[in-house]
């Protein structure tokens, strides 16, 4: 399955998962969350996801390095400050939080499985190949960073 590594833009994959979450919501409402809880949790995780991803994008822009997830080898700098100080993958974390917000808002237990599937997809086909490239490019500096900061949280 190496053919899928760094081939599909993660936001596009996230959109597919959001569509699947919406579809599954019509099939199950097993969480049966009250409207106030599902709305509150949905807004909370949506806001967190957008905030984390936006902060990451701003740090990449400030460092004047690429944000293109399909070409990690074009990175000119290793960004390790700000939001990157507590997660190595804030943009992917942001996308996962947005899908979690949708699953909770839809009150769909099955959709929570899709959120886990999306995180697995990102790990397997985006993060692992990116880490390989960044390790080759930035060597010991990247190794020290991975020793200090967790992949997700």
Secondary structure, 3 states (H helix, E strand, C coil): CHHHCCCCCHHHHHHHHHHHHHHHHCCCCCCCCCHHHHHHHHHHHHHHHHHHHHHHHHHHHHHCCCCCCCCHHHCCCCCCCHHHHCCCCHHHHHHHHHHHHHHHHCCCHHHHHHHHHHHHHHHHHHHHHHHHHHHHHHHHHHHHHHHHCCCCC
